[in-house]
Amino acid sequence: MLNFIYRSLTALSSFVLLVSCVNEDYDLTKINLDTLSGLKGLAVPVGSTDRFVLKDILPEDLGDFAMSVDQDGNLMLSMDGHVDSEDISVPYFTLDGYYDDKIETTTVLDPIYVSGIGDNSDFVSESVPFNDIVYNINIHQTDIPKEIIDVRYTDVTSLISISFDYNSSLYPFEMFWIASGSSVCFPEGVILDDAPAGFERVSDHEMVFKNDFAVYPSGSHANFPIIGVDFTEFPENQGFITRGEFYVNFDVVISGSVFIRAQDCMQEGVFEPEFNSVIYLEKAVINSVTASVEIDEDMRTLERKFIVKDVPEYLKGDATCLDFNALRLNLSIDSRLPFNGLFSTSFATYSQDNHIALWESQIDDLILPSLSAAHYSLSEDGTGAPEGYADVPVSGLNSFLRRFPDSYIVKGEMEPQDEYIDIVPGSVYGMSLDYEFIAPLSFGPDFRLQITEDIHNLNVDIQEVTVSKVIVKLDAVNAVPLAFMLEAQAIDAEGNAIESISAAIDKTIFAGTLDSPSVNPVQITFTAQGKLSFEGIRLTVTADSPAEAPLNYNQYFMFDNISLHLPEGITYHN
């Protein structure tokens, strides 16, 4: 578009130079050469330009934005980005264990009679019940992570061990037996693992001696793994009672009976044995907690500002309005958060010198399941999402690039929807957002794009020759679905407009298509009061789109049948 003016004026300059040369065949003594006028109505054919194809004209890279082509050759403007929240980790912690080195002594209430001693004896005494053995466990801890407020359940790794022994110097037998059917009962809320050998798990919190259990003077041990604690079964004032504080107070009870075998005794008689027992609760390693947790704002929010670089000035001009009619914003939200929530995001664009947003939009209540990804496709009408994305209508989205920005800000926030959530200590929690803007170069009725370009070094100032009017005629062939208006202005070497020279254009260039290009006769008339003299031309091209139509890789425009006209001729000055 710009070169044709340059070529035309170059042709004119060459022509003027030719006619200013002195032909030695003339007898100058016979002619008054003070002035010479002529060539009125002269027309100089120039030719045609090459096709200006969009693929060769439009920039491939617009800073953060890139130009691409779909399978049909239609042009698209796209941009993508990634935003992370601040990752937060919940520290590992344990619950204190319990050990009471005070030996509990239990006395068998009724005497046990043993007779018929010896290795071959099959005598077994009656089972004699013993008083319940009660172990009180009291734990108070103040080093709990302060993020954990109210724990309902913990998945733990722990062990309760109970040991039994007796003083062999007081009793003439090698062992005695706790009878099968005896039980070890923990409080409701303590969740036991599978039963160890010789025991049967009859409920979450109770073990029964499935087999007779031998007690030796050196000690016999029963180990009961704990895999969880349900604090909803504990009294209201127990558990994670305040921020950073843990307290429990509960009993472990052993009920049952004992008996003695004659084959284990060294003498007959009636015995009233006493046996000792000790309980040990090892520290509980916390594998996970179901709790009400104070979610750090940094963990559930994200924000990033992007600076848009290398954008042509014509895209940011006040006269430019990029009225896209099919802009799409695809969001991929990756949640590494242990709770279901609603995700809200906002986008805002800004000019370099203005803190007020050029455009902004808030999108709320996007469903985001815990520890998973969600994909949403935002558009003006809420249709046409790519596979794997859910459609979301967003009013005003097509105006996102109505004014091309110098920067934009992306924000996101996750609002938890679960009162209680599962937390794994040591895990890293956070979220990220990947976004992609896709804007096919298809415009709405408000589209307007204005480009100003200066052409220098034309130097239309031929000494001894005056040209007061120059007309450039051409056919503008347009296969682009945009209409163009062209304005021209003469400028000096410093780029200042020369107000004494006017440039009139009598027609706009109408939109066309590849199948049916528009052919538009155009005339540009340069006039001046006196001699035409200028160094260059400032061209202002304004495009608009009255129809919604895509731009294609192969669309073009060109200028055909270009000619220069001198309607008033020239005047030669000696």
PyMOL commands that set and color helices and strands:
alter all, ss='L'
color gray80, all
select helices_A, chain A and resi 3-20+28-30+54-57+168-170+231-233+262-264+297-300+313-315+397-399
alter helices_A, ss='H'
color red, helices_A
select strands_A, chain A and resi 35-38+42-47+52-53+61-62+65-69+75-84+88-89+94-95+98-99+104-107+112-114+128-141+148-165+176-178+183-185+190-192+199-203+206-209+213-215+220-230+239-242+245-259+269-271+274-281+284-293+301-307+328-335+341-350+359-368+373-379+390-393+407-416+421-423+428-429+431-440+448-455+465-466+469-478+483-491+501-505+518-528+536-544+556-566+570-573
alter strands_A, ss='S'
color yellow, strands_A
deselect
rebuild
show_as cartoon
